[in-house]
Amino acid sequence: MFTDLQKKVVIITGGCGLLGKTFVKAVLDNKGIVVVADINAEQLEKLKVEINSPDLFTVVLDITSETSIKSAIGSVQKKYGKIDALINNAYPRNKNYGNDVEKVTYQDFCENIDLHLGGYFLCMQQFALFFKQQGYGNVISMSSIYGVMPPRFEVYEDTDFTMPVEYAAIKSGVIHLTKYFAKYYKGKNLRFNCISPGGILNNQDVRFLRKYNSLSLNKGMLDREDITGTLLFLISEASQYINGQNIVVDDGFSL
Ligand SMILES: NC(=O)c1ccc[n+]([C@@H]2O[C@H](COP(=O)([O-])OP(=O)(O)OC[C@H]3O[C@@H](n4cnc5c(N)ncnc54)[C@H](O)[C@@H]3O)[C@@H](O)[C@H]2O)c1
């Protein structure tokens, strides 16, 4: 156990995904209550069976719908009487996401920004309204090293993927939105921070990994569990006066 979260109620959007699932387990392991909020109802059911904890609750949530967010806040408030933290972690993208910058259409660029940056904004806005009434609240949003540095295109050479241009715009936007919200809610006992991980191991091509790792300091590309300490710290009281900040967790890749 890293820290005792003392039954804090933590909502994790995109909680069925790669990092989300790891975050769910970490919060439960540290005595928190988790609400997994994901657009994928089937995956939510699977996760409930897999984790099988009395401290796990699930809601179907679309981060791009104000009605859906309001309804999720309502059902969590009804069940637990409070919400301590929102983890903005969903990863929506449209079917053409991931193209080379020269092939990205205006429509695809805008749609991906709407879904991801727009969805993060909407969650921050709607939860902040709730948190203001509640008298406290904590929002942690997932950004990325690619929100703070330009892509290292050389690590993608000879692979069939790239660092999407939309991602750069979205993730830098998430960092700045975090600062905007933190300042806007001055005096209201609300916190807004973000975490910027480097790439996370997920069966990537070995040639890509070799290049990526050569630019890191000790371990190389991180495992998903390597991000949980920072998340738990930001949820906990130990980080009480950290506000409007971005914490990079990348084994020095961005240096
Ligand atoms: N995986 C990485 O290498 C990495 C690195 C840095 C940052 N991040 C960030 O971490 C976060 C999580 O990434 P991941 O790799 O775990 O993603 P993932 O694709 O594995 O999971 C994303 C989850 O979001 C859900 N989702 C999609 N659209 C949604 C919507 N409209 N509303 C609610 N839920 C929705 C999906 O159903 C899925 O469960 C993202 O913000 C991502 O940018 C990931």
The ligand as an SDF file (V2000), in Angstrom:
LIG
                    3D

 44 48  0  0  0  0  0  0  0  0999 V2000
   -0.9200    4.5570  -23.0890 N   0  0  0  0  0  0  0  0  0  0  0  0
    0.0530    5.4590  -23.1650 C   0  0  0  0  0  0  0  0  0  0  0  0
    1.1850    5.1740  -23.6440 O   0  0  0  0  0  0  0  0  0  0  0  0
   -0.1700    6.8650  -22.6570 C   0  0  0  0  0  0  0  0  0  0  0  0
    0.9310    7.7110  -22.5090 C   0  0  0  0  0  0  0  0  0  0  0  0
    0.7190    9.0200  -22.0680 C   0  0  0  0  0  0  0  0  0  0  0  0
   -0.5590    9.4470  -21.7880 C   0  0  0  0  0  0  0  0  0  0  0  0
   -1.6150    8.6050  -21.9350 N   0  0  0  0  0  0  0  0  0  0  0  0
   -2.9590    9.1140  -21.6360 C   0  0  0  0  0  0  0  0  0  0  0  0
   -3.5500    8.3200  -20.6350 O   0  0  0  0  0  0  0  0  0  0  0  0
   -4.9710    8.2730  -20.8570 C   0  0  0  0  0  0  0  0  0  0  0  0
   -5.4080    6.8230  -20.9570 C   0  0  0  0  0  0  0  0  0  0  0  0
   -4.7480    6.2190  -22.0580 O   0  0  0  0  0  0  0  0  0  0  0  0
   -4.8560    4.6540  -22.3720 P   0  0  0  0  0  0  0  0  0  0  0  0
   -3.7000    4.3220  -23.2230 O   0  0  0  0  0  0  0  0  0  0  0  0
   -5.1000    3.9130  -21.1240 O   0  0  0  0  0  0  0  0  0  0  0  0
   -6.1630    4.6060  -23.2960 O   0  0  0  0  0  0  0  0  0  0  0  0
   -7.0100    3.3330  -23.7920 P   0  0  0  0  0  0  0  0  0  0  0  0
   -7.3240    3.5580  -25.2300 O   0  0  0  0  0  0  0  0  0  0  0  0
   -6.3620    2.0520  -23.3950 O   0  0  0  0  0  0  0  0  0  0  0  0
   -8.3630    3.4570  -22.9570 O   0  0  0  0  0  0  0  0  0  0  0  0
   -9.2130    4.5460  -23.1430 C   0  0  0  0  0  0  0  0  0  0  0  0
  -10.5640    4.2680  -22.4870 C   0  0  0  0  0  0  0  0  0  0  0  0
  -11.3860    5.4300  -22.7400 O   0  0  0  0  0  0  0  0  0  0  0  0
  -12.7020    4.9840  -23.0570 C   0  0  0  0  0  0  0  0  0  0  0  0
  -13.3770    6.0340  -23.8310 N   0  0  0  0  0  0  0  0  0  0  0  0
  -13.2070    6.3470  -25.1420 C   0  0  0  0  0  0  0  0  0  0  0  0
  -14.0380    7.3570  -25.4770 N   0  0  0  0  0  0  0  0  0  0  0  0
  -14.7330    7.6970  -24.3560 C   0  0  0  0  0  0  0  0  0  0  0  0
  -15.7290    8.6670  -24.0650 C   0  0  0  0  0  0  0  0  0  0  0  0
  -16.1910    9.4950  -25.0130 N   0  0  0  0  0  0  0  0  0  0  0  0
  -16.2210    8.7320  -22.8160 N   0  0  0  0  0  0  0  0  0  0  0  0
  -15.7760    7.8890  -21.8370 C   0  0  0  0  0  0  0  0  0  0  0  0
  -14.8490    6.9340  -22.0550 N   0  0  0  0  0  0  0  0  0  0  0  0
  -14.3180    6.8440  -23.3040 C   0  0  0  0  0  0  0  0  0  0  0  0
  -12.4840    3.6870  -23.8480 C   0  0  0  0  0  0  0  0  0  0  0  0
  -13.6620    2.8830  -23.8400 O   0  0  0  0  0  0  0  0  0  0  0  0
  -11.3060    3.0580  -23.0890 C   0  0  0  0  0  0  0  0  0  0  0  0
  -11.7510    2.2090  -22.0440 O   0  0  0  0  0  0  0  0  0  0  0  0
   -5.2350    9.0980  -22.1160 C   0  0  0  0  0  0  0  0  0  0  0  0
   -5.5120   10.4250  -21.7560 O   0  0  0  0  0  0  0  0  0  0  0  0
   -3.9040    9.0430  -22.8250 C   0  0  0  0  0  0  0  0  0  0  0  0
   -3.7270   10.1140  -23.7010 O   0  0  0  0  0  0  0  0  0  0  0  0
   -1.4470    7.3210  -22.3630 C   0  0  0  0  0  0  0  0  0  0  0  0
  1  2  1  0
  2  3  2  0
  2  4  1  0
  4  5  1  0
  4 44  2  0
  5  6  2  0
  6  7  1  0
  7  8  2  0
  8  9  1  0
  8 44  1  0
  9 10  1  0
  9 42  1  0
 10 11  1  0
 11 12  1  0
 11 40  1  0
 12 13  1  0
 13 14  1  0
 14 15  2  0
 14 16  1  0
 14 17  1  0
 17 18  1  0
 18 19  2  0
 18 20  1  0
 18 21  1  0
 21 22  1  0
 22 23  1  0
 23 24  1  0
 23 38  1  0
 24 25  1  0
 25 26  1  0
 25 36  1  0
 26 27  1  0
 26 35  1  0
 27 28  2  0
 28 29  1  0
 29 30  1  0
 29 35  2  0
 30 31  1  0
 30 32  2  0
 32 33  1  0
 33 34  2  0
 34 35  1  0
 36 37  1  0
 36 38  1  0
 38 39  1  0
 40 41  1  0
 40 42  1  0
 42 43  1  0
M  CHG  2   8   1  16  -1
M  END
$$$$
